[in-house]
């Protein structure tokens, strides 16, 4: 079992920055794919960014160039640095771990005011 806890969300003005953290505990592995998803009201959950065990990254087009996903395997923590935030980034952000099973955190709210 893997337990994921997100933190770092909040209210920020457009153009601002936030760094989300996801602390993993339990049967974690540096080989797991780790990702951040988001879900806005009335919309489907979408992948924002993903990082493989070897640190290969993947981003949704709308956040490329202003978002960085990283991981610290020694701390079992994944980060999402988001810069130049836009109102359309407003959503609940969820941490995800993919190994032999799929695990989700409870989410952290990001609200960007215009």
SULBEL-V356116 format. One record per residue. N is the residue number from 1. RES is the residue in three letters. SS is DSSP state (2 for helix, 1 for strand, 0 for the rest). D_CENTER is the distance of its C-alpha to the mean C-alpha in Angstrom with 1 decimal. Layout:
((N;RES;SS;D_CENTER) (N;RES;SS;D_CENTER))
This chain:
((1;UNK;0;19.6) (2;UNK;1;16.1) (3;UNK;1;14.7) (4;UNK;1;11.1) (5;UNK;1;10.9) (6;UNK;1;8.3) (7;UNK;1;9.8) (8;UNK;0;10.2) (9;UNK;0;10.2) (10;UNK;1;13.7) (11;UNK;1;16.2) (12;UNK;1;16.6) (13;UNK;1;19.1) (14;UNK;0;18.7) (15;UNK;0;18.5) (16;UNK;0;16.8) (17;UNK;0;13.8) (18;UNK;1;11.1) (19;UNK;1;9.2) (20;UNK;1;6.5) (21;UNK;1;7.4) (22;UNK;1;7.3) (23;UNK;1;11.0) (24;UNK;1;12.5) (25;UNK;1;16.1) (26;UNK;1;18.8) (27;UNK;0;19.5) (28;UNK;0;16.7) (29;UNK;0;17.3) (30;UNK;0;16.4) (31;UNK;0;17.1) (32;UNK;0;14.3) (33;UNK;1;11.9) (34;UNK;1;8.4) (35;UNK;1;5.6) (36;UNK;1;2.8) (37;UNK;1;5.8) (38;UNK;1;7.7) (39;UNK;1;11.3) (40;UNK;0;14.0) (41;UNK;0;17.4) (42;UNK;0;19.5) (43;UNK;0;17.1) (44;UNK;0;15.7) (45;UNK;0;12.1) (46;UNK;1;10.8) (47;UNK;1;8.6) (48;UNK;1;6.9) (49;UNK;1;6.6) (50;UNK;1;8.0) (51;UNK;1;10.0) (52;UNK;0;13.2) (53;UNK;0;15.3) (54;UNK;0;17.4) (55;UNK;0;14.5) (56;UNK;0;15.0) (57;UNK;1;12.2) (58;UNK;1;11.8) (59;UNK;1;10.7) (60;UNK;0;11.8) (61;UNK;2;14.9) (62;UNK;2;14.3) (63;UNK;2;11.8) (64;UNK;0;13.7) (65;UNK;0;15.5) (66;UNK;0;13.5) (67;UNK;1;10.0) (68;UNK;1;9.6) (69;UNK;1;7.4) (70;UNK;1;9.6) (71;UNK;1;10.7) (72;UNK;1;13.7) (73;UNK;0;15.4) (74;UNK;0;18.1) (75;UNK;0;16.0) (76;UNK;0;13.8) (77;UNK;1;10.7) (78;UNK;1;7.6) (79;UNK;1;6.6) (80;UNK;1;5.2) (81;UNK;1;8.6) (82;UNK;1;9.5) (83;UNK;0;13.3) (84;UNK;0;15.9) (85;UNK;0;14.1) (86;UNK;0;16.0) (87;UNK;2;17.1) (88;UNK;2;15.7) (89;UNK;2;12.1) (90;UNK;0;13.0) (91;UNK;1;11.3) (92;UNK;1;9.9) (93;UNK;1;6.1) (94;UNK;1;5.9) (95;UNK;1;5.0) (96;UNK;1;7.6) (97;UNK;1;10.4) (98;UNK;1;13.2) (99;UNK;0;16.6) (100;UNK;0;19.8) (101;UNK;0;18.0) (102;UNK;1;14.8) (103;UNK;1;13.0) (104;UNK;1;10.7) (105;UNK;0;9.9) (106;UNK;0;11.7) (107;UNK;0;9.1) (108;UNK;1;9.2) (109;UNK;1;11.1) (110;UNK;1;10.9) (111;UNK;1;14.4) (112;UNK;1;15.8) (113;UNK;1;19.6) (114;UNK;0;21.9))
